[in-house]
């Protein structure tokens, strides 16, 4: 019985370590350091992306109007070996009050039609 418990615990630890090493390298942290509403049709977003320097990432940027409506959105590629601080001017279809980074994912994932809302 004790041997079975030891085997189960060892297996659980092994699986946990395997999952951690497989997926922890892909964790990308980001946060907006500043945004400026440039005009009724542009918002400038400055953000920091913390990732493995040898890897590219793609960040989804969004601008919202006072009522919460999304008025601009784009996927921004952050190349490998790029500086942590990124700057992006996002086109909007009407005046935005905020620019934000929704998420960043590993790799270059620019979809056809991005950026949206010209």
N, CA, C and O atoms as a GROMACS GRO file, in nm:
protein
  472
    1UNK      N    1   0.082  -0.120   0.000
    1UNK     CA    2   0.000   0.000   0.000
    1UNK      C    3   0.087   0.126   0.000
    1UNK      O    4   0.061   0.220  -0.075
    2UNK      N    5   0.190   0.127   0.085
    2UNK     CA    6   0.280   0.242   0.092
    2UNK      C    7   0.358   0.256  -0.039
    2UNK      O    8   0.380   0.366  -0.087
    3UNK      N    9   0.399   0.144  -0.095
    3UNK     CA   10   0.470   0.146  -0.222
    3UNK      C   11   0.383   0.206  -0.333
    3UNK      O   12   0.432   0.284  -0.415
    4UNK      N   13   0.256   0.169  -0.337
    4UNK     CA   14   0.164   0.223  -0.435
    4UNK      C   15   0.150   0.374  -0.418
    4UNK      O   16   0.149   0.447  -0.518
    5UNK      N   17   0.140   0.422  -0.297
    5UNK     CA   18   0.131   0.566  -0.269
    5UNK      C   19   0.256   0.638  -0.317
    5UNK      O   20   0.247   0.747  -0.374
    6UNK      N   21   0.372   0.580  -0.294
    6UNK     CA   22   0.498   0.641  -0.338
    6UNK      C   23   0.503   0.648  -0.491
    6UNK      O   24   0.546   0.749  -0.546
    7UNK      N   25   0.460   0.543  -0.558
    7UNK     CA   26   0.459   0.541  -0.704
    7UNK      C   27   0.363   0.647  -0.758
    7UNK      O   28   0.397   0.718  -0.853
    8UNK      N   29   0.245   0.659  -0.700
    8UNK     CA   30   0.147   0.759  -0.744
    8UNK      C   31   0.202   0.900  -0.722
    8UNK      O   32   0.189   0.984  -0.810
    9UNK      N   33   0.261   0.927  -0.607
    9UNK     CA   34   0.317   1.059  -0.579
    9UNK      C   35   0.433   1.090  -0.673
    9UNK      O   36   0.444   1.203  -0.722
   10UNK      N   37   0.518   0.995  -0.698
   10UNK     CA   38   0.632   1.017  -0.789
   10UNK      C   39   0.582   1.045  -0.931
   10UNK      O   40   0.635   1.132  -1.000
   11UNK      N   41   0.480   0.972  -0.972
   11UNK     CA   42   0.422   0.996  -1.105
   11UNK      C   43   0.361   1.135  -1.112
   11UNK      O   44   0.379   1.205  -1.212
   12UNK      N   45   0.290   1.176  -1.011
   12UNK     CA   46   0.228   1.309  -1.008
   12UNK      C   47   0.334   1.419  -1.013
   12UNK      O   48   0.318   1.518  -1.085
   13UNK      N   49   0.442   1.403  -0.939
   13UNK     CA   50   0.551   1.501  -0.942
   13UNK      C   51   0.614   1.504  -1.080
   13UNK      O   52   0.644   1.612  -1.132
   14UNK      N   53   0.636   1.388  -1.139
   14UNK     CA   54   0.695   1.382  -1.273
   14UNK      C   55   0.608   1.451  -1.377
   14UNK      O   56   0.659   1.526  -1.461
   15UNK      N   57   0.480   1.426  -1.374
   15UNK     CA   58   0.387   1.489  -1.469
   15UNK      C   59   0.385   1.640  -1.448
   15UNK      O   60   0.386   1.716  -1.545
   16UNK      N   61   0.382   1.683  -1.324
   16UNK     CA   62   0.382   1.827  -1.293
   16UNK      C   63   0.507   1.894  -1.345
   16UNK      O   64   0.499   2.001  -1.405
   17UNK      N   65   0.622   1.835  -1.323
   17UNK     CA   66   0.747   1.893  -1.372
   17UNK      C   67   0.751   1.896  -1.524
   17UNK      O   68   0.799   1.993  -1.583
   18UNK      N   69   0.702   1.792  -1.587
   18UNK     CA   70   0.699   1.787  -1.734
   18UNK      C   71   0.609   1.899  -1.790
   18UNK      O   72   0.648   1.967  -1.885
   19UNK      N   73   0.493   1.917  -1.732
   19UNK     CA   74   0.402   2.024  -1.776
   19UNK      C   75   0.464   2.161  -1.753
   19UNK      O   76   0.454   2.249  -1.838
   20UNK      N   77   0.527   2.178  -1.639
   20UNK     CA   78   0.590   2.307  -1.608
   20UNK      C   79   0.700   2.340  -1.709
   20UNK      O   80   0.705   2.452  -1.760
   21UNK      N   81   0.788   2.245  -1.737
   21UNK     CA   82   0.897   2.272  -1.830
   21UNK      C   83   0.847   2.290  -1.972
   21UNK      O   84   0.909   2.362  -2.051
   22UNK      N   85   0.738   2.224  -2.007
   22UNK     CA   86   0.683   2.236  -2.142
   22UNK      C   87   0.618   2.371  -2.165
   22UNK      O   88   0.637   2.432  -2.270
   23UNK      N   89   0.541   2.419  -2.068
   23UNK     CA   90   0.460   2.538  -2.090
   23UNK      C   91   0.511   2.664  -2.023
   23UNK      O   92   0.468   2.773  -2.060
   24UNK      N   93   0.599   2.655  -1.927
   24UNK     CA   94   0.644   2.776  -1.856
   24UNK      C   95   0.729   2.867  -1.943
   24UNK      O   96   0.730   2.988  -1.922
   25UNK      N   97   0.800   2.813  -2.039
   25UNK     CA   98   0.884   2.895  -2.126
   25UNK      C   99   0.800   2.984  -2.217
   25UNK      O  100   0.849   3.084  -2.268
   26UNK      N  101   0.674   2.948  -2.238
   26UNK     CA  102   0.587   3.024  -2.326
   26UNK      C  103   0.510   3.134  -2.254
   26UNK      O  104   0.427   3.201  -2.316
   27UNK      N  105   0.535   3.154  -2.127
   27UNK     CA  106   0.464   3.258  -2.053
   27UNK      C  107   0.518   3.394  -2.094
   27UNK      O  108   0.639   3.418  -2.091
   28UNK      N  109   0.428   3.482  -2.133
   28UNK     CA  110   0.465   3.617  -2.174
   28UNK      C  111   0.387   3.716  -2.088
   28UNK      O  112   0.264   3.712  -2.082
   29UNK      N  113   0.460   3.804  -2.023
   29UNK     CA  114   0.398   3.906  -1.939
   29UNK      C  115   0.397   4.037  -2.016
   29UNK      O  116   0.491   4.068  -2.089
   30UNK      N  117   0.291   4.113  -1.997
   30UNK     CA  118   0.283   4.244  -2.062
   30UNK      C  119   0.204   4.339  -1.975
   30UNK      O  120   0.120   4.298  -1.896
   31UNK      N  121   0.232   4.466  -1.990
   31UNK     CA  122   0.149   4.569  -1.929
   31UNK      C  123   0.169   4.702  -2.000
   31UNK      O  124   0.277   4.733  -2.050
   32UNK      N  125   0.062   4.778  -2.003
   32UNK     CA  126   0.064   4.909  -2.067
   32UNK      C  127   0.133   5.007  -1.972
   32UNK      O  128   0.100   5.015  -1.854
   33UNK      N  129   0.230   5.080  -2.026
   33UNK     CA  130   0.297   5.182  -1.945
   33UNK      C  131   0.240   5.321  -1.971
   33UNK      O  132   0.248   5.410  -1.885
   34UNK      N  133   0.181   5.340  -2.090
   34UNK     CA  134   0.120   5.469  -2.122
   34UNK      C  135   0.033   5.454  -2.246
   34UNK      O  136   0.056   5.368  -2.330
   35UNK      N  137  -0.068   5.538  -2.255
   35UNK     CA  138  -0.143   5.550  -2.379
   35UNK      C  139  -0.181   5.696  -2.396
   35UNK      O  140  -0.205   5.767  -2.298
   36UNK      N  141  -0.186   5.739  -2.520
   36UNK     CA  142  -0.220   5.877  -2.552
   36UNK      C  143  -0.321   5.877  -2.665
   36UNK      O  144  -0.300   5.815  -2.769
   37UNK      N  145  -0.432   5.948  -2.643
   37UNK     CA  146  -0.529   5.965  -2.749
   37UNK      C  147  -0.474   6.075  -2.839
   37UNK      O  148  -0.473   6.192  -2.801
   38UNK      N  149  -0.429   6.037  -2.958
   38UNK     CA  150  -0.363   6.129  -3.050
   38UNK      C  151  -0.465   6.217  -3.121
   38UNK      O  152  -0.445   6.337  -3.139
   39UNK      N  153  -0.577   6.154  -3.162
   39UNK     CA  154  -0.682   6.225  -3.235
   39UNK      C  155  -0.810   6.144  -3.223
   39UNK      O  156  -0.816   6.044  -3.151
   40UNK      N  157  -0.912   6.187  -3.294
   40UNK     CA  158  -1.037   6.112  -3.297
   40UNK      C  159  -1.023   5.978  -3.369
   40UNK      O  160  -1.113   5.894  -3.366
   41UNK      N  161  -0.908   5.958  -3.435
   41UNK     CA  162  -0.890   5.835  -3.514
   41UNK      C  163  -0.760   5.763  -3.485
   41UNK      O  164  -0.719   5.676  -3.563
   42UNK      N  165  -0.692   5.797  -3.375
   42UNK     CA  166  -0.568   5.728  -3.338
   42UNK      C  167  -0.548   5.731  -3.187
   42UNK      O  168  -0.580   5.828  -3.119
   43UNK      N  169  -0.492   5.621  -3.137
   43UNK     CA  170  -0.446   5.615  -2.999
   43UNK      C  171  -0.308   5.550  -3.000
   43UNK      O  172  -0.286   5.450  -3.068
   44UNK      N  173  -0.215   5.608  -2.927
   44UNK     CA  174  -0.079   5.557  -2.917
   44UNK      C  175  -0.067   5.477  -2.789
   44UNK      O  176  -0.101   5.526  -2.681
   45UNK      N  177  -0.019   5.352  -2.800
   45UNK     CA  178  -0.006   5.264  -2.685
   45UNK      C  179   0.141   5.228  -2.666
   45UNK      O  180   0.207   5.182  -2.759
   46UNK      N  181   0.191   5.251  -2.545
   46UNK     CA  182   0.327   5.208  -2.510
   46UNK      C  183   0.311   5.095  -2.409
   46UNK      O  184   0.238   5.108  -2.311
   47UNK      N  185   0.379   4.982  -2.434
   47UNK     CA  186   0.364   4.868  -2.346
   47UNK      C  187   0.494   4.791  -2.336
   47UNK      O  188   0.581   4.800  -2.422
   48UNK      N  189   0.506   4.715  -2.228
   48UNK     CA  190   0.624   4.633  -2.202
   48UNK      C  191   0.586   4.487  -2.224
   48UNK      O  192   0.481   4.441  -2.177
   49UNK      N  193   0.672   4.415  -2.294
   49UNK     CA  194   0.653   4.272  -2.318
   49UNK      C  195   0.774   4.200  -2.261
   49UNK      O  196   0.887   4.223  -2.304
   50UNK      N  197   0.750   4.113  -2.166
   50UNK     CA  198   0.858   4.034  -2.107
   50UNK      C  199   0.845   3.891  -2.157
   50UNK      O  200   0.749   3.821  -2.126
   51UNK      N  201   0.943   3.849  -2.236
   51UNK     CA  202   0.941   3.717  -2.299
   51UNK      C  203   1.084   3.670  -2.316
   51UNK      O  204   1.179   3.744  -2.291
   52UNK      N  205   1.099   3.547  -2.359
   52UNK     CA  206   1.229   3.493  -2.395
   52UNK      C  207   1.281   3.574  -2.513
   52UNK      O  208   1.211   3.587  -2.614
   53UNK      N  209   1.401   3.630  -2.503
   53UNK     CA  210   1.452   3.720  -2.607
   53UNK      C  211   1.473   3.650  -2.741
   53UNK      O  212   1.478   3.717  -2.845
   54UNK      N  213   1.486   3.518  -2.742
   54UNK     CA  214   1.506   3.445  -2.867
   54UNK      C  215   1.376   3.415  -2.941
   54UNK      O  216   1.379   3.359  -3.050
   55UNK      N  217   1.264   3.451  -2.883
   55UNK     CA  218   1.134   3.418  -2.941
   55UNK      C  219   1.055   3.542  -2.979
   55UNK      O  220   1.067   3.647  -2.916
   56UNK      N  221   0.975   3.527  -3.082
   56UNK     CA  222   0.880   3.633  -3.120
   56UNK      C  223   0.751   3.613  -3.042
   56UNK      O  224   0.726   3.506  -2.987
   57UNK      N  225   0.670   3.718  -3.038
   57UNK     CA  226   0.539   3.711  -2.976
   57UNK      C  227   0.443   3.796  -3.057
   57UNK      O  228   0.485   3.880  -3.137
   58UNK      N  229   0.315   3.775  -3.037
   58UNK     CA  230   0.213   3.858  -3.099
   58UNK      C  231   0.122   3.908  -2.989
   58UNK      O  232   0.069   3.831  -2.909
   59UNK      N  233   0.103   4.040  -2.986
   59UNK     CA  234   0.018   4.102  -2.885
   59UNK      C  235  -0.106   4.160  -2.950
   59UNK      O  236  -0.099   4.223  -3.056
   60UNK      N  237  -0.218   4.139  -2.887
   60UNK     CA  238  -0.346   4.193  -2.934
   60UNK      C  239  -0.371   4.325  -2.862
   60UNK      O  240  -0.382   4.329  -2.740
   61UNK      N  241  -0.380   4.433  -2.940
   61UNK     CA  242  -0.398   4.568  -2.888
   61UNK      C  243  -0.540   4.612  -2.919
   61UNK      O  244  -0.592   4.584  -3.026
   62UNK      N  245  -0.604   4.682  -2.824
   62UNK     CA  246  -0.742   4.727  -2.844
   62UNK      C  247  -0.759   4.869  -2.793
   62UNK      O  248  -0.696   4.909  -2.696
   63UNK      N  249  -0.846   4.943  -2.860
   63UNK     CA  250  -0.887   5.076  -2.815
   63UNK      C  251  -1.037   5.073  -2.794
   63UNK      O  252  -1.111   5.012  -2.871
   64UNK      N  253  -1.082   5.140  -2.687
   64UNK     CA  254  -1.225   5.143  -2.658
   64UNK      C  255  -1.273   5.287  -2.643
   64UNK      O  256  -1.200   5.375  -2.599
   65UNK      N  257  -1.400   5.307  -2.680
   65UNK     CA  258  -1.464   5.437  -2.666
   65UNK      C  259  -1.522   5.450  -2.525
   65UNK      O  260  -1.518   5.355  -2.446
   66UNK      N  261  -1.574   5.567  -2.494
   66UNK     CA  262  -1.630   5.594  -2.361
   66UNK      C  263  -1.738   5.493  -2.322
   66UNK      O  264  -1.748   5.456  -2.205
   67UNK      N  265  -1.818   5.448  -2.417
   67UNK     CA  266  -1.926   5.353  -2.387
   67UNK      C  267  -1.878   5.208  -2.380
   67UNK      O  268  -1.960   5.118  -2.359
   68UNK      N  269  -1.748   5.184  -2.396
   68UNK     CA  270  -1.691   5.050  -2.387
   68UNK      C  271  -1.679   4.978  -2.520
   68UNK      O  272  -1.621   4.870  -2.528
   69UNK      N  273  -1.733   5.039  -2.625
   69UNK     CA  274  -1.727   4.978  -2.757
   69UNK      C  275  -1.583   4.971  -2.807
   69UNK      O  276  -1.506   5.066  -2.790
   70UNK      N  277  -1.546   4.859  -2.868
   70UNK     CA  278  -1.415   4.846  -2.930
   70UNK      C  279  -1.416   4.928  -3.058
   70UNK      O  280  -1.497   4.905  -3.148
   71UNK      N  281  -1.322   5.024  -3.067
   71UNK     CA  282  -1.317   5.113  -3.184
   71UNK      C  283  -1.189   5.094  -3.266
   71UNK      O  284  -1.171   5.158  -3.369
   72UNK      N  285  -1.102   5.007  -3.221
   72UNK     CA  286  -0.980   4.975  -3.293
   72UNK      C  287  -0.916   4.852  -3.233
   72UNK      O  288  -0.919   4.833  -3.111
   73UNK      N  289  -0.858   4.768  -3.317
   73UNK     CA  290  -0.791   4.649  -3.267
   73UNK      C  291  -0.689   4.604  -3.370
   73UNK      O  292  -0.711   4.615  -3.491
   74UNK      N  293  -0.575   4.553  -3.322
   74UNK     CA  294  -0.470   4.504  -3.411
   74UNK      C  295  -0.388   4.398  -3.340
   74UNK      O  296  -0.378   4.397  -3.217
   75UNK      N  297  -0.328   4.311  -3.419
   75UNK     CA  298  -0.229   4.216  -3.369
   75UNK      C  299  -0.092   4.272  -3.404
   75UNK      O  300  -0.064   4.302  -3.520
   76UNK      N  301  -0.007   4.287  -3.304
   76UNK     CA  302   0.124   4.347  -3.321
   76UNK      C  303   0.230   4.240  -3.296
   76UNK      O  304   0.233   4.179  -3.190
   77UNK      N  305   0.317   4.219  -3.394
   77UNK     CA  306   0.426   4.122  -3.379
   77UNK      C  307   0.540   4.188  -3.304
   77UNK      O  308   0.585   4.297  -3.340
   78UNK      N  309   0.587   4.121  -3.201
   78UNK     CA  310   0.704   4.163  -3.124
   78UNK      C  311   0.816   4.068  -3.164
   78UNK      O  312   0.818   3.953  -3.120
   79UNK      N  313   0.910   4.113  -3.248
   79UNK     CA  314   1.012   4.023  -3.300
   79UNK      C  315   1.107   3.971  -3.190
   79UNK      O  316   1.119   4.029  -3.082
   80UNK      N  317   1.171   3.860  -3.221
   80UNK     CA  318   1.277   3.811  -3.133
   80UNK      C  319   1.385   3.918  -3.122
   80UNK      O  320   1.409   3.993  -3.216
   81UNK      N  321   1.448   3.925  -3.009
   81UNK     CA  322   1.558   4.018  -2.981
   81UNK      C  323   1.514   4.164  -2.984
   81UNK      O  324   1.598   4.252  -2.997
   82UNK      N  325   1.386   4.191  -2.971
   82UNK     CA  326   1.339   4.330  -2.968
   82UNK      C  327   1.347   4.383  -2.825
   82UNK      O  328   1.351   4.305  -2.730
   83UNK      N  329   1.348   4.516  -2.810
   83UNK     CA  330   1.348   4.572  -2.674
   83UNK      C  331   1.216   4.540  -2.604
   83UNK      O  332   1.116   4.512  -2.669
   84UNK      N  333   1.216   4.545  -2.470
   84UNK     CA  334   1.094   4.515  -2.395
   84UNK      C  335   0.985   4.618  -2.420
   84UNK      O  336   0.867   4.583  -2.427
   85UNK      N  337   1.022   4.744  -2.433
   85UNK     CA  338   0.923   4.850  -2.449
   85UNK      C  339   0.884   4.863  -2.596
   85UNK      O  340   0.969   4.881  -2.683
   86UNK      N  341   0.755   4.853  -2.621
   86UNK     CA  342   0.701   4.862  -2.756
   86UNK      C  343   0.611   4.984  -2.767
   86UNK      O  344   0.548   5.025  -2.669
   87UNK      N  345   0.605   5.043  -2.886
   87UNK     CA  346   0.518   5.156  -2.914
   87UNK      C  347   0.436   5.123  -3.037
   87UNK      O  348   0.489   5.073  -3.136
   88UNK      N  349   0.306   5.151  -3.030
   88UNK     CA  350   0.220   5.122  -3.145
   88UNK      C  351   0.110   5.227  -3.152
   88UNK      O  352   0.044   5.256  -3.052
   89UNK      N  353   0.091   5.283  -3.270
   89UNK     CA  354  -0.018   5.377  -3.292
   89UNK      C  355  -0.130   5.302  -3.363
   89UNK      O  356  -0.113   5.254  -3.475
   90UNK      N  357  -0.243   5.294  -3.296
   90UNK     CA  358  -0.357   5.217  -3.342
   90UNK      C  359  -0.461   5.307  -3.407
   90UNK      O  360  -0.504   5.406  -3.348
   91UNK      N  361  -0.501   5.272  -3.529
   91UNK     CA  362  -0.608   5.345  -3.597
   91UNK      C  363  -0.742   5.309  -3.532
   91UNK      O  364  -0.766   5.194  -3.497
   92UNK      N  365  -0.828   5.409  -3.515
   92UNK     CA  366  -0.960   5.387  -3.457
   92UNK      C  367  -1.067   5.445  -3.549
   92UNK      O  368  -1.040   5.536  -3.628
   93UNK      N  369  -1.187   5.392  -3.539
   93UNK     CA  370  -1.294   5.442  -3.626
   93UNK      C  371  -1.370   5.556  -3.562
   93UNK      O  372  -1.448   5.623  -3.630
   94UNK      N  373  -1.350   5.580  -3.432
   94UNK     CA  374  -1.399   5.699  -3.365
   94UNK      C  375  -1.314   5.720  -3.241
   94UNK      O  376  -1.226   5.639  -3.212
   95UNK      N  377  -1.338   5.827  -3.168
   95UNK     CA  378  -1.250   5.864  -3.057
   95UNK      C  379  -1.247   5.757  -2.948
   95UNK      O  380  -1.350   5.712  -2.900
   96UNK      N  381  -1.125   5.717  -2.912
   96UNK     CA  382  -1.104   5.621  -2.805
   96UNK      C  383  -1.072   5.698  -2.676
   96UNK      O  384  -1.028   5.812  -2.679
   97UNK      N  385  -1.097   5.632  -2.563
   97UNK     CA  386  -1.056   5.690  -2.436
   97UNK      C  387  -0.950   5.605  -2.366
   97UNK      O  388  -0.894   5.645  -2.265
   98UNK      N  389  -0.924   5.485  -2.423
   98UNK     CA  390  -0.824   5.397  -2.363
   98UNK      C  391  -0.762   5.308  -2.471
   98UNK      O  392  -0.828   5.268  -2.566
   99UNK      N  393  -0.634   5.279  -2.452
   99UNK     CA  394  -0.564   5.181  -2.534
   99UNK      C  395  -0.512   5.073  -2.440
   99UNK      O  396  -0.458   5.104  -2.334
  100UNK      N  397  -0.527   4.947  -2.477
  100UNK     CA  398  -0.489   4.839  -2.387
  100UNK      C  399  -0.434   4.719  -2.463
  100UNK      O  400  -0.461   4.700  -2.582
  101UNK      N  401  -0.355   4.640  -2.392
  101UNK     CA  402  -0.305   4.513  -2.447
  101UNK      C  403  -0.392   4.404  -2.388
  101UNK      O  404  -0.397   4.386  -2.266
  102UNK      N  405  -0.460   4.331  -2.474
  102UNK     CA  406  -0.547   4.223  -2.427
  102UNK      C  407  -0.467   4.101  -2.384
  102UNK      O  408  -0.492   4.043  -2.279
  103UNK      N  409  -0.369   4.062  -2.468
  103UNK     CA  410  -0.287   3.944  -2.438
  103UNK      C  411  -0.170   3.939  -2.535
  103UNK      O  412  -0.172   4.003  -2.641
  104UNK      N  413  -0.070   3.864  -2.498
  104UNK     CA  414   0.043   3.834  -2.587
  104UNK      C  415   0.062   3.683  -2.587
  104UNK      O  416   0.055   3.618  -2.483
  105UNK      N  417   0.085   3.629  -2.706
  105UNK     CA  418   0.105   3.485  -2.721
  105UNK      C  419   0.236   3.460  -2.795
  105UNK      O  420   0.281   3.546  -2.871
  106UNK      N  421   0.296   3.345  -2.774
  106UNK     CA  422   0.422   3.315  -2.843
  106UNK      C  423   0.401   3.305  -2.994
  106UNK      O  424   0.296   3.261  -3.041
  107UNK      N  425   0.502   3.347  -3.070
  107UNK     CA  426   0.501   3.332  -3.215
  107UNK      C  427   0.445   3.453  -3.288
  107UNK      O  428   0.397   3.548  -3.227
  108UNK      N  429   0.452   3.445  -3.419
  108UNK     CA  430   0.401   3.552  -3.505
  108UNK      C  431   0.266   3.508  -3.560
  108UNK      O  432   0.259   3.419  -3.645
  109UNK      N  433   0.160   3.571  -3.512
  109UNK     CA  434   0.025   3.532  -3.549
  109UNK      C  435  -0.054   3.650  -3.601
  109UNK      O  436  -0.154   3.690  -3.539
  110UNK      N  437  -0.014   3.707  -3.710
  110UNK     CA  438  -0.088   3.818  -3.767
  110UNK      C  439  -0.190   3.760  -3.864
  110UNK      O  440  -0.155   3.690  -3.959
  111UNK      N  441  -0.315   3.790  -3.838
  111UNK     CA  442  -0.422   3.737  -3.921
  111UNK      C  443  -0.450   3.831  -4.036
  111UNK      O  444  -0.427   3.951  -4.027
  112UNK      N  445  -0.498   3.775  -4.144
  112UNK     CA  446  -0.538   3.857  -4.260
  112UNK      C  447  -0.644   3.956  -4.212
  112UNK      O  448  -0.738   3.920  -4.141
  113UNK      N  449  -0.628   4.082  -4.253
  113UNK     CA  450  -0.723   4.184  -4.213
  113UNK      C  451  -0.680   4.260  -4.089
  113UNK      O  452  -0.743   4.360  -4.055
  114UNK      N  453  -0.575   4.217  -4.021
  114UNK     CA  454  -0.526   4.289  -3.905
  114UNK      C  455  -0.427   4.396  -3.952
  114UNK      O  456  -0.346   4.366  -4.040
  115UNK      N  457  -0.429   4.515  -3.901
  115UNK     CA  458  -0.518   4.565  -3.797
  115UNK      C  459  -0.660   4.591  -3.846
  115UNK      O  460  -0.682   4.625  -3.963
  116UNK      N  461  -0.753   4.575  -3.756
  116UNK     CA  462  -0.894   4.600  -3.787
  116UNK      C  463  -0.923   4.748  -3.772
  116UNK      O  464  -0.844   4.821  -3.712
  117UNK      N  465  -1.033   4.792  -3.824
  117UNK     CA  466  -1.081   4.929  -3.809
  117UNK      C  467  -0.983   5.033  -3.861
  117UNK      O  468  -0.912   5.095  -3.782
  118UNK      N  469  -0.977   5.052  -3.988
  118UNK     CA  470  -0.893   5.157  -4.045
  118UNK      C  471  -0.970   5.285  -4.052
  118UNK      O  472  -0.918   5.387  -4.097
   0.00000   0.00000   0.00000
